[in-house]
Every structure is written in structure tokens, then in C-alpha cells.
Amino acid sequence: MTYKRGDRIALIHTTDPHTKLKPGDEGTVRRFDASLSILYVDWDSGSTLSMLIDDGDEVRAA
């Protein structure tokens, strides 16, 4: 899937054991690096945790 700046997304799952984000949390896409499959997100909670799409992180359109 392709993401563009400003897209709203919701977290399905993250492999990061240290984040306070939980499924259903929403955020706004800041940037998507397709070559690395990294989704840079400004989460509504204030977190800026990036999603590693090829490493098991999952999001959906919000």
C-alpha cells in the first residue's frame, strides 16, 4: 500500500514492546519511505513512533 502525507491511519499492531500506543490509536502520516517500508507518523497521543511495515507493524486507514 502507498501512504501520502496527511493520510489518517489507525494502529492495528506494532512490534515495539516499549510504546504506549495501542490498537485503534490514530495518527497522521508525515512521510512514507517506500524503499525502506517505513511510515513516519504523528500520532494523536503525541508519539512520533514510525511504523516498520515489513517488520510486522500494521495500520489501516482511519
C-alpha positions in Angstrom: 0.0 0.0 0.0 1.1 3.6 -0.6 0.6 6.3 2.0 0.9 10.0 1.4 1.4 13.0 3.7 -1.8 13.9 5.6 -3.4 10.4 5.4 -5.2 9.5 8.6 -4.3 6.0 9.9 -5.1 3.8 12.9 -2.9 1.3 14.5 -3.7 -2.4 14.2 -0.5 -3.8 15.7 3.1 -2.8 16.5 6.1 -5.0 17.3 7.6 -2.2 19.5 7.4 -3.5 23.1 8.2 -0.1 24.6 5.4 2.1 23.1 2.3 3.2 24.9 0.4 3.1 21.6 -2.4 0.6 21.5 -4.6 -0.8 18.7 -7.1 1.8 17.5 -4.9 4.8 18.2 -4.9 7.2 15.3 -2.4 9.5 13.7 -1.5 11.4 10.6 1.1 10.3 8.1 4.1 12.6 7.9 6.0 10.7 5.3 6.3 7.2 3.7 9.7 5.8 2.6 8.6 3.1 0.2 12.2 1.9 -0.4 12.5 1.0 3.3 8.8 0.5 4.1 8.9 3.0 6.9 5.8 5.0 7.7 6.5 8.2 9.7 3.5 9.1 11.8 2.5 12.0 14.1 0.2 10.1 16.5 -2.7 12.0 18.1 -1.2 11.0 21.5 1.9 13.0 20.8 4.1 9.9 19.9 6.2 10.0 16.7 6.8 6.3 16.6 7.4 5.2 13.0 5.8 2.0 11.6 8.1 -0.6 10.1 5.7 -2.1 7.7 7.9 -5.0 6.6 8.8 -5.9 10.2 5.3 -6.7 11.4 3.8 -3.3 12.2 0.2 -2.9 10.8 -2.0 0.1 10.3 -5.3 0.8 8.5 -7.0 3.8 7.1 -8.8 5.7 9.8 
